[in-house]
Amino acid sequence: MKKHIPNSITCCNLISGCIATYFAFNGKAEMALLWIVIGAVFDFFDGMIARLLHVSSPIGKELDSLADDITFGVAPSTIIFSQLQNMAYPTFLEPLCGYLPFAAFIMAAFSALRLAKFNLDERQALGFIGLPTPANALFWGSLLVGFGKELQGYSWGLYLILAGILISSWLLVSEIPMFALKFKQWGWKGNEVKYIFLLTCIPLIVIFGISSFAIIIAWYVILSAIVKQSPVQK
């Protein structure tokens, strides 16, 4: 019986992603983001429970990737799709206004590719290579919930979102090492980057609220890139 518990939690993640996608298609970005966060909670616990119960299985690994692509790939892409349907289009792009929103789903495809690579990549036990799909989903959900209305009325908002889709898709499958918030011990030495990141997140959350998560994820990517290039970390 216990071997089915982690997979049941994973299915709850998948269902959360489906619900998030429903709300996203109906233009309710706040509710979509809420269900993405709920899915992330299930995603956190399914692996933990599997390890605690010693019931990890190949089917659980594949099911987890499928659920993650729905919750962290399709759902945020749908939020972007709905946003692009309500954007101000410059005159020369008006004939394409019925088609450009579908560009959002490029990110869902790259999320699936990132998850497939992750399953085969043995380098990502203690960190990540490329942007994790939950972080990417949280970035877009927070960005469009917090600043979606501001972006709608300006043509540069359209360009920003389209460029963001391409950048996110590249980051998902990039070879940029990104740190994970996993602690083997709680001391400062060896955890400097993690503590600096967490400490800088606190004022951002206080100041910007829900919109802060977009800023936090952007800061996470920048900090990971800095650490990669720092001679001290090599």
Residue pairs with C-beta under 8 A, 6 or more apart in sequence:
2 53
2 55
3 53
3 55
3 57
5 49
5 53
5 55
6 46
6 47
6 49
6 50
6 53
6 55
6 56
6 60
7 46
7 57
7 59
7 60
7 63
9 42
9 45
9 46
9 49
10 42
10 43
10 46
10 60
10 63
10 64
10 67
11 63
11 67
12 39
12 42
13 39
13 40
13 42
13 43
13 46
13 64
13 67
13 68
13 71
14 39
14 63
14 66
14 67
14 70
14 71
16 35
16 36
16 38
16 39
16 42
16 71
17 35
17 36
17 39
17 67
17 70
17 71
17 72
17 74
17 75
18 70
19 35
20 31
20 32
20 33
20 34
20 35
20 36
20 39
20 71
20 75
20 78
21 32
21 70
21 74
21 75
21 78
23 29
23 31
23 32
23 35
24 32
24 75
24 76
24 78
24 79
24 81
24 82
25 78
25 81
25 82
26 82
27 82
27 86
29 79
29 82
29 83
29 141
29 144
29 145
29 148
30 145
32 75
32 78
32 79
32 141
33 79
33 141
33 142
33 145
33 210
35 71
35 75
36 71
36 72
36 75
36 76
36 137
36 138
36 141
37 138
37 141
39 67
39 71
39 72
39 75
40 71
40 72
40 134
40 137
40 138
43 64
43 67
43 68
43 71
43 72
43 134
46 60
46 64
47 64
50 56
50 57
50 60
61 119
62 119
65 112
65 115
65 116
65 118
65 119
68 111
68 115
68 133
68 134
69 108
69 111
69 112
69 115
69 133
71 137
72 111
72 133
72 134
72 136
72 137
73 107
73 108
73 109
73 111
73 112
73 115
73 133
73 137
74 105
74 108
74 111
75 137
76 107
76 136
76 137
76 140
76 141
77 104
77 105
77 106
77 107
77 108
77 111
78 104
79 140
79 141
79 144
80 101
80 104
80 107
80 140
80 144
80 161
80 165
81 101
81 102
81 104
81 105
82 101
83 144
83 148
83 151
83 152
83 161
84 100
84 101
84 103
84 104
84 158
84 161
85 101
86 152
87 151
87 152
87 157
87 158
87 161
88 152
88 153
88 154
88 155
88 157
88 158
89 96
89 97
89 100
89 155
89 158
90 155
90 158
93 100
93 158
100 158
100 162
103 162
103 165
104 165
106 165
106 166
106 169
107 136
107 140
107 165
107 168
107 169
107 172
109 169
110 168
110 169
110 170
110 172
110 173
111 133
111 136
111 172
113 172
113 173
114 130
114 131
114 133
114 172
114 173
115 133
117 129
117 130
117 173
118 124
121 129
123 129
126 180
126 182
127 177
127 178
127 179
127 180
128 177
128 178
128 179
128 180
129 174
129 175
129 176
129 177
129 178
130 171
130 172
130 173
130 174
130 175
130 176
130 178
131 168
131 171
131 172
131 174
131 176
131 178
131 221
132 178
133 172
135 217
135 220
136 168
136 171
136 172
136 217
138 213
138 214
138 217
139 168
139 213
139 214
139 217
139 218
140 164
140 168
140 214
141 213
142 210
142 211
142 212
142 213
142 214
142 217
143 211
143 214
144 151
145 210
145 211
146 208
146 209
146 210
146 211
146 214
147 211
147 214
150 157
151 157
151 158
151 160
151 161
171 221
176 221
176 224
176 225
176 228
177 224
177 227
177 228
178 220
178 221
178 224
179 193
179 194
179 197
179 223
179 224
179 227
181 194
181 197
181 198
183 191
183 194
184 190
185 191
188 195
193 223
193 227
196 223
197 219
197 220
197 223
200 219
201 212
201 216
201 219
204 212
204 215
204 216
204 219
205 212
205 216
208 215
227 233
